[in-house]
């Protein structure tokens, strides 16, 4: 997910403390979507980490946002055209800071192991692109085998991928990511039977009533990606259930200081 800016004034009363979700881990202090960023999110007090996963050329699942490795590793090329071993050989930390040299693109298996070691943090799992049910099983099966399904929300922008997650893991909590408003959002959520509908922050500015309508439809709302106190205040006032942020350390402190 990309960053968003919310500049709407707060309206209404705060109804609940939103969960703190660390965007790609604690990506302000460690390289995004790496084990170092996940550990930093846990230490910062985040209640969940948001990660992005893609399929490699040989069908493995790796944690990376872009469709190429160019921006966040020492290599180049499309993730879908590189096999697991080629991607694992890349340095995924030096671009951020020399202190993180040697960080690797995590496999999904490593992410599952991290969750097993850190029972105090959950996972918001974004599948990038269009996945079949057979492909989606490559994330749902390991989660089920590890007993982690109740700590995970799996989401995507692609409705067919959300449907594939439903077929591959019927008991897994699912969400639909939303970047634009249209008249079909609520009906799409109902058709896909998702528990969460997660909009970009600017949509709360365009439609301050969106959160209420989604709640009335039985959906929870995680808004992305908010990094400033004024935006957090607006989201809290609108009653969101979670805030996805690059600054989970600051958001956790901001909430605690205000008794939210």
N, C-alpha and C positions, 0 to 999 in steps of 0.2 A: 504494500500500500504506500501511496505517496503522501506527502505532507499537505495539510490544509490549514487555512486561516479562518477563524471565526471571530468576527468583530461585533457581533450583535450584543446589545445590552442585555443583561440578565433580566428574565421575566419570570414571574411566578415564584413559588417557594421551593426550597430544596426538599426533596422527598426521601432521599436515601443517600448513603455513601456509595459512590461508584467504585467499582473495582479498578485497580491500577494495572494496566496492561502495558508491558514494555515492548515497544515497537522494534522488532528484529533484535530482541534483547535490549540491554541498556546501550543503545547504539550511539549515545552521546559520549560515552567514556571508553568504549571498546568497539572493534570492527563488527559491523552489523552481521547478524546471522552466523555468528561463530560461537563456539563453546565458551569463549572468554566473555562475550556479551551476555550469554545466558547466565553465567555465574555472577556477573556484575548485577544483573537484574534481580537475581535472588537475594544478593547481599544488600541491594537498595530497598528491599521491602516490597517489590512488585508481587502482586498476587497471581499474575499470569504473564507468560511471554508470548508474543506474536511472532510467528516465523513463516517463511515462504518455502515451498518445496516444488521441485521440478524433477522430471524423469531424465536420466542419462540415456545415451545411445544404447547401452546394454540393459536398460530397464531398471536400474537401481534408482532410489529416491535420495536426492541430495538437497541440502538447505541452502538456497540462494534465491535472490529476488529477481534479478535481470534474466533475460533469455540468453544472454551471453555472459562469459566470465570476465570480460574485459575490464569493467569498472572496479571490481572488488578483489581481483586476484592478479597474480603475476603472469597470467596467460591470456590467450585470446581465443575466440571461437564460440559457437553456439553450444549451450549446455546439451541440447538434444543430439548434437553431432559428436560429442566427446564421451568416452566411456568413463566408468567410475574411477578406474586407476589413474587416468590422465587428469581428471579433475582433482583427485586427492593429492596428486603430486604438486599442485600449485600452492603458492604462498597466498593466503587470504588475509594476512594481517599487516604486512609492511606498508600497504597503501595508506593505512590509517595512522600508523606510528611505527617507528623501528622497534619499539618495545613489544610489539605484537608480531614480530617476524616469526614465521613458522606456524602460525595459526592455519588450520586447514578448513576447507569447505566441509562442514559436518555431513555425515550420512544421517539418514533418518534413524537408523539403528542407534547411533551415538546419542541422538536426541532422546530417544526412549530411555537409554541408560541414564542420561542426565536426570530425567524426571523420576526415575526409580531412586536415584541418590538424593534427590531434593523433594521430599513429599510435601513441602510447604508451598509449592508453586505449580500452577496449572499451565495449560497450553492452548493457545488460539492458533490453529493450524490452517494456513491458507494454501490451497492447491492452485497453482498457476496454470492457466490454459484449460483445454478440454481433455478430460480424463474419462475412460470407460470404467465400468464397474470392476472389471478385472484388474485394471491399473489401480483404481482406488483401494482395492483390497491390499495393496502393498503398503498402505499406511494403516488401514483399519485392522488388519489381522495382527500386526505386531502390537498395536495398542491393546487389543483384546487379550492377546497372549500374556502381556505384561500386567494385566489387571488395571490399566490406566484409563479405560474408556470414560469413566465418570469424571475425569479431570481434564477432559478435552472438549473443545468446540472446533469442529472442522468447517471451513467456509471457503467460498469462492465467488468470483464475479460471474462465473459461467454457470447458468442454471443447469446445463447438462451434467456438469461436474458435481453440483450439489445433489442432483438426482442419482448420480453414480455412487456417491457416498451413502445415500439412503439404501441403495440396493446392496452395496458391499458390507455395510455395517449398520443394520437396521436400528440398533440401540444407541448409536453414536449421536450426540447432540450436534446439530448442524446450523449454519448461518449463511445468509446471502449478503454479499457485499454490494453496496449501492453507491454509484458515483454521480448519477443524474436522477432528477425527479421526473416521474411520469405517472399517469393515472393507473398503471398496472402493477405498481410496486406491491401494494397490499395483496392483490390477487395472486401475484407470483409467489409471495411468501406463503400464502395459504395453499396453493397448488403443490409447492415443494415441501410443505409441512415443516418449515424451519422454526427453531426456537428463538433464533436471533436474526435481526435485520440490522446491518451495520453500515451506516452512511458516512460519507466524507463530511467533515465538519461544516463546510460551506452550505450544505443543505439545511442545516439548522438555522442558518441566517436567512435563506430563501423561504423556508417554511417552518416557523417556530412551533407549529402544531403537529409536526411530523412525529415527534416522540410520543405524544399523547395518543395519536391514531394507531401507532404501532403497538403501544401498550394495550389499547382497547381491543386490538386484534390478537392479543395473547403473546406478542413477541417482546423479547428484551432487545435493548439497543446499546451497542458499543460504537462510539463515535471516534473517527480517526482524522488526522493525526494532530492532536492539540498539544502545544508546547508552552503556551503562555498563560499566566494566572488569570488574565481577563477572559480568555477563552474557556478555561476550566470553570470559572464562576458561572459563565453563561450555560455551559453544559450541565453543571450541577443543578442550576435553577430550573432547567427544563426537565430534569428527572432522569437523565441517562443512567443506564445500569453499569456502564464501564467507560473509561476513557483510555484510548490508546495513545501513547506518548513516547517521544524520544527521550524524555526526562522523567523516568519513573521515580528517581530519587527525589527530585524537587516536587513532583506531584504528591508523593506520599507525605512529604513534610508539610506541604501546603494544606492538604486535607486535615492532617493531624492538628496543625496550628489553629484551624478554624473549627475543630470539633465536629467535622462533617462525618 
